[in-house]
Amino acid sequence: MVRDYYAEATAIAESAASVGLHDLSRRLQDAIGEGFTSTDILMRIRSVLMASATSLSPYSDLHARSQALLNGIDEALG
């Protein structure tokens, strides 16, 4: 089964918006929409999620999903 990193990032963006993290949501959506290549988009998503670790920490499910996506991106790009 192929992992859909963009769908995961979009789902995290939607969840972030639902808990009031609108800036994170927008930055994830921008990362997907403004990237040029798959690698570029994954690096942008990774950057946004890494910079948002502190704001995600109060939301355990959202934080865990973010970490899982980060791990997957690191594995894919490694």
MODELLER restraints for C-alpha pairs under 7 A, 6 or more apart:
rsr = mdl.restraints
at = mdl.atoms
rsr.add(forms.Gaussian(group=physical.xy_distance, feature=features.Distance(at['CA:6:A'], at['CA:32:A']), mean=6.91, stdev=0.5))
rsr.add(forms.Gaussian(group=physical.xy_distance, feature=features.Distance(at['CA:9:A'], at['CA:28:A']), mean=6.69, stdev=0.5))
rsr.add(forms.Gaussian(group=physical.xy_distance, feature=features.Distance(at['CA:10:A'], at['CA:29:A']), mean=6.71, stdev=0.5))
rsr.add(forms.Gaussian(group=physical.xy_distance, feature=features.Distance(at['CA:12:A'], at['CA:62:A']), mean=6.79, stdev=0.5))
rsr.add(forms.Gaussian(group=physical.xy_distance, feature=features.Distance(at['CA:13:A'], at['CA:24:A']), mean=6.84, stdev=0.5))
rsr.add(forms.Gaussian(group=physical.xy_distance, feature=features.Distance(at['CA:13:A'], at['CA:25:A']), mean=4.10, stdev=0.5))
rsr.add(forms.Gaussian(group=physical.xy_distance, feature=features.Distance(at['CA:13:A'], at['CA:28:A']), mean=6.03, stdev=0.5))
rsr.add(forms.Gaussian(group=physical.xy_distance, feature=features.Distance(at['CA:13:A'], at['CA:29:A']), mean=6.85, stdev=0.5))
rsr.add(forms.Gaussian(group=physical.xy_distance, feature=features.Distance(at['CA:14:A'], at['CA:25:A']), mean=6.48, stdev=0.5))
rsr.add(forms.Gaussian(group=physical.xy_distance, feature=features.Distance(at['CA:16:A'], at['CA:22:A']), mean=6.55, stdev=0.5))
rsr.add(forms.Gaussian(group=physical.xy_distance, feature=features.Distance(at['CA:16:A'], at['CA:24:A']), mean=6.68, stdev=0.5))
rsr.add(forms.Gaussian(group=physical.xy_distance, feature=features.Distance(at['CA:16:A'], at['CA:25:A']), mean=5.62, stdev=0.5))
rsr.add(forms.Gaussian(group=physical.xy_distance, feature=features.Distance(at['CA:17:A'], at['CA:25:A']), mean=5.57, stdev=0.5))
rsr.add(forms.Gaussian(group=physical.xy_distance, feature=features.Distance(at['CA:27:A'], at['CA:48:A']), mean=6.74, stdev=0.5))
rsr.add(forms.Gaussian(group=physical.xy_distance, feature=features.Distance(at['CA:28:A'], at['CA:45:A']), mean=6.07, stdev=0.5))
rsr.add(forms.Gaussian(group=physical.xy_distance, feature=features.Distance(at['CA:28:A'], at['CA:48:A']), mean=6.54, stdev=0.5))
rsr.add(forms.Gaussian(group=physical.xy_distance, feature=features.Distance(at['CA:31:A'], at['CA:41:A']), mean=5.96, stdev=0.5))
rsr.add(forms.Gaussian(group=physical.xy_distance, feature=features.Distance(at['CA:31:A'], at['CA:44:A']), mean=5.28, stdev=0.5))
rsr.add(forms.Gaussian(group=physical.xy_distance, feature=features.Distance(at['CA:31:A'], at['CA:45:A']), mean=5.76, stdev=0.5))
rsr.add(forms.Gaussian(group=physical.xy_distance, feature=features.Distance(at['CA:32:A'], at['CA:41:A']), mean=5.62, stdev=0.5))
rsr.add(forms.Gaussian(group=physical.xy_distance, feature=features.Distance(at['CA:35:A'], at['CA:41:A']), mean=4.69, stdev=0.5))
rsr.add(forms.Gaussian(group=physical.xy_distance, feature=features.Distance(at['CA:42:A'], at['CA:73:A']), mean=6.57, stdev=0.5))
rsr.add(forms.Gaussian(group=physical.xy_distance, feature=features.Distance(at['CA:46:A'], at['CA:70:A']), mean=6.00, stdev=0.5))
rsr.add(forms.Gaussian(group=physical.xy_distance, feature=features.Distance(at['CA:49:A'], at['CA:66:A']), mean=6.60, stdev=0.5))
rsr.add(forms.Gaussian(group=physical.xy_distance, feature=features.Distance(at['CA:56:A'], at['CA:62:A']), mean=6.57, stdev=0.5))
rsr.add(forms.Gaussian(group=physical.xy_distance, feature=features.Distance(at['CA:56:A'], at['CA:63:A']), mean=5.15, stdev=0.5))
rsr.add(forms.Gaussian(group=physical.xy_distance, feature=features.Distance(at['CA:57:A'], at['CA:63:A']), mean=5.70, stdev=0.5))
